[in-house]
Amino acid sequence: MRPTDGTAETARVPGAGGITGSARETGILHGLAKAGPDLSTADVIIGSSAARQLGSPSGDDGSVTTGPGPVGSAHARPSPRSGTADPTPHNGVVNESIPVIRDVDHGTARLLPDVDRERAWLLTVDGAPQSYVDLDAPEHLEFEYARRLAHVVDCAAAAGAPLDVLHLGGGALTLPRYVAATRPGSRQDVAEADRALLGLVTEHLPLPEGSGITVHAADARKQLEETEPGSVDLVIADVFGGSRVPAHLTSVPYAAAAARALRADGIYAANLADGAPFGFLRSQLATFATVFGELALIAEPGVLRGRRFGNVVLVASREPFDTAALTRRCAADAFAARVAYGDAVAGLLKGARPVGDEEAVASPEPPDGAFSIG
């Protein structure tokens, strides 16, 4: 965009792709902001939701503004260009393209609108993408790891059959919403330790009436250990402290608690993150092998080959599950993934040791920009 007079707007066009692209590409926008043009001077950012937010300068009140209109405030306030108030105050439910920023128990959370989908939102905490949810289409999943966890859900029982599910980690409640939409009548419990984050999500991204989802402000392991034995079909773990899986969710006693909560044919699925030489991932396989006889991994081929750091979904059960159906779903996904099991998992297990509570450590710190949108 070329200026034509002294009042013309400027624009930066870092590319397209929406939130999926920004979440999938590891730090492209972050690198652009550091090494390229000054995005904070742009009045308009064109190309992706993440780019739109990246160029947003902070106001004196800590809110974020993008372009000529005010955003990030729960109430109407003067426009920095016109001096007039935004005519549409926030109504308590996020249905406008107004970012919401709030300090939570473990950092600063942002709800950022997806410009390509009217009521879709990205949740970040301290810049790390946590969840993406489309309130009008909860079955639509953007993050690749969420899609892979959903494939596990899809293969856990006949299509549409209700399930009893325990979710460890809540975020924006993306997967609970997905289960409620695709398997009506399911009974779901969610444990989220960040009480303030939970409040933000339930206030601005409320669950639909009769969803069957009960949310608990509780530590994931404590909730798991208090779950009635043999009462759930699925345990889905997606818990990160910042960008790392907490240590107390990586040990043999934790794995045993998951096995105890599950029914005999129940499935455990966890979102993990690691890179070559896979010290953390291999220890997790060894740890869960102490209580589960069936193990599989889902990830991009490049991640499993050690070419880059990334998300890996661990799947565990005591009885055989349909790896063929899971493989087909993951291979047919828009973001194709490989399912590793049998000999491939045995190779990773060789020489790996399970970990107890005393020696448990959090997952490795990801490389700079690996899970950042800038």
C-alpha positions in Angstrom: 0.0 0.0 0.0 1.6 3.3 -1.1 0.9 6.5 0.9 -0.9 9.2 -1.1 -1.0 11.9 1.6 0.1 12.6 5.1 -2.8 10.8 6.6 -2.6 7.5 4.6 -2.5 4.3 6.6 0.5 2.0 6.4 0.2 -1.8 6.0 2.5 -4.8 6.5 1.7 -8.0 4.6 3.6 -10.8 6.3 1.7 -13.6 4.5 -1.5 -15.6 4.8 -2.6 -18.8 6.4 -4.8 -17.9 9.3 -4.2 -19.3 12.8 -3.4 -22.8 11.6 -0.5 -21.4 9.5 0.8 -19.2 12.4 0.6 -22.1 14.9 2.1 -24.6 12.5 5.1 -22.5 11.3 7.6 -22.2 14.1 8.1 -18.6 14.9 8.0 -17.1 11.4 6.1 -14.0 12.6 8.3 -13.8 15.7 11.4 -13.7 13.5 9.8 -11.2 11.2 9.1 -8.9 14.1 12.7 -9.2 15.4 14.6 -9.0 12.1 12.2 -7.3 9.6 9.9 -4.3 9.5 8.6 -2.6 12.7 5.1 -4.2 12.8 4.1 -1.9 15.6 3.9 1.1 13.2 1.4 -0.6 11.0 -2.2 0.6 10.9 -3.4 -2.5 9.1 -1.9 -6.0 9.1 -3.0 -8.2 6.2 -2.5 -11.9 6.0 -3.2 -13.9 9.1 -4.9 -13.6 12.5 -1.5 -14.0 14.2 0.0 -11.3 12.1 -2.9 -9.0 12.9 -2.2 -9.4 16.6 1.6 -9.3 16.2 1.5 -5.7 15.0 -0.7 -4.5 17.8 1.0 -1.8 19.9 0.2 -1.7 23.6 -1.7 1.3 24.9 -1.0 3.1 28.2 -3.7 1.0 29.9 -2.1 -2.3 28.8 -4.8 -3.0 26.1 -3.9 -3.9 22.6 -4.9 -1.9 19.6 -4.9 -2.8 15.9 -5.5 -0.2 13.2 -7.7 2.8 13.8 -10.3 1.2 16.1 -10.0 0.3 19.8 -9.6 -3.3 20.8 -8.8 -5.2 23.9 -11.1 -3.2 26.2 -14.3 -4.5 27.7 -15.9 -1.2 27.4 -16.2 1.5 24.7 -13.4 4.0 24.8 -12.2 6.8 22.5 -10.7 5.9 19.2 -7.1 7.1 18.9 -8.0 8.6 15.4 -11.4 10.0 15.6 -11.7 10.8 19.3 -15.1 9.1 19.4 -16.2 6.1 21.4 -16.4 2.6 19.9 -20.2 2.3 19.6 -20.2 -1.4 20.5 -19.3 -2.1 24.1 -18.4 -5.6 25.0 -21.5 -7.6 26.1 -20.0 -10.3 28.2 -19.8 -13.0 25.5 -17.1 -12.8 22.9 -18.9 -12.4 19.6 -16.9 -9.4 18.1 -13.4 -9.1 16.9 -12.2 -7.6 20.2 -9.1 -9.2 21.8 -9.4 -9.8 25.5 -6.3 -9.6 27.7 -6.1 -10.7 31.3 -3.6 -11.7 33.9 -4.2 -15.2 35.0 -2.6 -17.4 37.6 0.3 -18.5 35.4 0.9 -15.6 33.1 -1.0 -13.3 30.7 -3.8 -14.7 28.7 -5.0 -13.4 25.4 -8.1 -14.3 23.5 -7.4 -13.3 19.9 -10.0 -13.3 17.1 -9.6 -15.3 13.9 -10.4 -12.8 11.1 -11.3 -15.7 8.9 -14.0 -17.2 11.1 -16.6 -15.0 12.7 -16.7 -16.5 16.3 -13.4 -18.4 16.4 -10.7 -17.5 18.9 -7.1 -18.3 19.7 -6.1 -18.5 23.4 -2.5 -17.8 24.2 -0.7 -17.6 27.6 2.5 -15.6 27.6 2.6 -15.8 23.9 2.4 -19.5 23.6 -0.7 -20.8 21.7 -2.9 -22.9 24.1 -6.2 -23.5 22.4 -8.3 -22.6 19.4 -12.1 -22.8 19.4 -14.9 -21.9 17.0 -18.0 -21.3 19.0 -20.2 -21.8 16.0 -18.4 -25.0 14.8 -16.8 -26.8 17.8 -16.0 -29.8 15.6 -13.6 -27.5 13.6 -10.1 -28.0 15.0 -7.2 -25.9 13.8 -4.2 -27.1 15.9 -2.6 -30.3 14.5 -2.2 -32.0 17.9 -5.8 -31.3 18.7 -6.9 -32.9 15.4 -4.8 -36.0 16.3 -6.3 -36.2 19.8 -9.7 -36.0 18.1 -8.8 -38.9 15.9 -8.2 -41.0 19.0 -11.6 -39.9 20.2 -13.2 -40.8 16.9 -11.6 -44.3 17.0 -12.5 -45.0 20.7 -16.1 -46.2 20.0 -18.7 -46.3 17.3 -19.4 -43.0 15.6 -21.7 -40.9 17.7 -21.7 -43.2 20.8 -21.4 -41.2 24.0 -18.3 -41.6 26.1 -17.2 -40.8 29.6 -14.1 -38.6 29.3 -11.7 -37.0 31.8 -9.8 -34.1 30.4 -6.6 -33.1 32.2 -6.0 -29.5 31.2 -8.7 -27.2 30.0 -7.5 -24.2 28.1 -10.4 -23.0 26.0 -12.1 -26.4 26.4 -11.6 -27.2 22.7 -11.7 -31.0 22.9 -14.5 -31.2 25.5 -16.6 -29.0 23.0 -15.6 -31.4 20.2 -16.7 -34.5 22.1 -20.0 -32.8 23.1 -20.6 -31.9 19.4 -19.7 -35.3 17.9 -20.8 -37.6 20.7 -23.9 -36.1 22.2 -24.8 -37.4 25.7 -21.1 -37.8 26.7 -20.3 -37.2 30.3 -17.1 -35.1 30.6 -15.0 -33.8 33.5 -12.3 -31.2 32.9 -9.5 -30.4 35.4 -7.8 -27.0 34.9 -5.4 -25.7 37.6 -5.4 -22.1 36.5 -8.6 -20.8 38.2 -8.3 -17.3 36.6 -7.8 -18.8 33.2 -10.9 -20.9 33.7 -12.9 -17.9 34.7 -11.8 -16.0 31.6 -12.8 -18.9 29.3 -16.1 -19.6 30.9 -17.0 -15.9 31.0 -16.1 -15.1 27.4 -16.4 -18.5 25.6 -19.3 -20.0 27.6 -20.2 -23.7 27.1 -23.6 -24.4 25.5 -26.5 -25.4 27.6 -26.7 -29.1 28.3 -23.2 -29.8 27.1 -22.5 -32.5 29.7 -19.2 -30.8 30.6 -18.3 -30.2 34.2 -15.2 -28.1 34.8 -13.1 -28.3 38.0 -10.6 -25.8 39.2 -8.2 -28.5 40.2 -4.7 -29.9 39.7 -4.7 -32.5 36.9 -3.1 -35.3 38.9 -5.2 -34.6 42.0 -8.4 -34.8 39.9 -7.1 -38.0 38.3 -6.3 -39.7 41.6 -9.7 -38.8 42.9 -11.6 -40.2 39.9 -13.6 -43.3 40.7 -11.7 -46.4 39.5 -12.8 -47.8 36.2 -15.2 -45.0 35.5 -14.0 -43.4 32.3 -13.5 -44.5 28.7 -10.9 -41.8 27.8 -8.3 -39.8 29.7 -7.0 -37.0 27.5 -4.1 -35.1 28.9 -3.1 -31.7 27.5 -1.3 -30.0 30.3 1.5 -27.5 29.9 3.1 -25.2 32.4 4.1 -22.5 29.9 5.5 -24.7 27.1 6.5 -27.7 29.2 4.6 -30.7 30.5 4.8 -30.6 34.4 7.0 -33.1 36.0 4.4 -34.6 38.3 2.4 -35.7 35.2 5.3 -37.8 33.8 5.9 -40.5 36.4 5.0 -44.2 37.0 2.5 -43.3 39.8 0.8 -40.9 37.5 0.5 -43.5 34.7 -0.8 -45.9 37.3 -3.5 -43.4 38.3 -4.5 -43.0 34.7 -4.8 -46.8 34.3 -6.8 -47.1 37.5 -9.4 -44.4 36.3 -9.9 -46.1 33.0 -12.2 -49.0 32.2 -10.5 -52.2 31.0 -10.7 -51.1 27.4 -10.2 -47.5 28.1 -7.6 -45.3 26.3 -5.2 -42.7 27.6 -4.0 -40.0 25.1 -1.6 -37.2 25.9 -0.2 -34.3 24.0 3.6 -34.2 24.6 6.5 -32.3 23.0 10.1 -33.4 22.3 12.8 -33.5 19.7 15.8 -35.7 18.9 17.3 -37.6 20.7 13.9 -38.0 22.3 15.1 -38.5 25.9 11.8 -37.3 27.3 9.6 -39.1 24.9 11.5 -42.4 25.3 11.2 -42.1 29.1 7.5 -41.5 28.8 7.1 -44.6 26.7 9.0 -46.6 29.3 6.9 -45.1 32.1 3.5 -45.9 30.5 4.7 -49.4 29.4 4.8 -50.3 33.1 1.0 -50.2 33.3 -0.2 -50.3 29.6 0.5 -53.1 27.2 -0.4 -51.2 24.1 1.4 -48.0 23.0 1.4 -45.8 19.9 2.7 -42.4 18.9 1.2 -39.9 16.5 3.2 -37.1 15.0 4.4 -35.5 11.7 7.0 -37.8 10.1 9.6 -35.0 10.4 9.2 -34.9 14.1 9.4 -38.7 14.5 12.5 -38.7 12.3 14.1 -36.2 14.6 14.3 -33.4 12.1 12.6 -30.9 14.3 11.1 -30.3 17.8 7.3 -30.7 17.9 4.1 -32.2 19.3 3.8 -36.0 19.7 0.6 -37.6 20.9 1.1 -40.7 23.1 -1.7 -43.3 23.0 -1.8 -46.1 25.6 -4.3 -48.8 26.6 -4.3 -52.2 28.3 -6.2 -53.8 25.5 -5.5 -53.6 21.7 -7.1 -50.7 20.0 -7.7 -50.1 16.3 -4.4 -48.7 15.1 -5.4 -49.4 11.4 -8.4 -47.0 11.7 -6.3 -44.5 13.6 -3.6 -44.7 10.9 -6.1 -44.1 8.1 -7.6 -41.0 9.8 -4.2 -39.5 10.6 -2.9 -40.1 7.1 -6.0 -38.6 5.5 -5.9 -35.5 7.6 -5.2 -32.1 6.0 -2.0 -32.2 8.2 -1.0 -35.8 7.6 0.6 -37.6 10.5 2.2 -41.0 11.0 1.1 -43.5 13.6 4.0 -45.4 15.1 3.4 -48.6 17.0 4.8 -52.2 17.3 8.4 -52.4 16.2 8.7 -48.6 15.8 7.7 -48.1 19.5 9.9 -51.0 20.6 12.9 -49.4 19.0 12.3 -46.2 20.9 11.8 -48.1 24.1 15.1 -50.0 23.9 17.3 -48.8 26.7 14.7 -46.3 28.0 13.9 -46.3 31.7 10.7 -45.4 33.5 10.7 -42.5 36.0 9.3 -42.3 39.5 8.1 -39.2 41.2 11.5 -38.5 42.8 13.4 -38.3 39.5 10.6 -37.0 37.2 11.3 -33.8 35.2 9.2 -31.6 33.0 9.4 -32.0 29.3 12.2 -30.1 27.6 12.2 -26.4 26.9 11.2 -26.0 23.3 13.5 -24.0 21.0 12.9 -20.3 20.7 9.7 -19.7 18.6 8.7 -23.3 18.4 5.3 -22.7 20.0 5.0 -18.9 19.6 3.0 -16.6 17.4 5.3 -13.7 18.0 
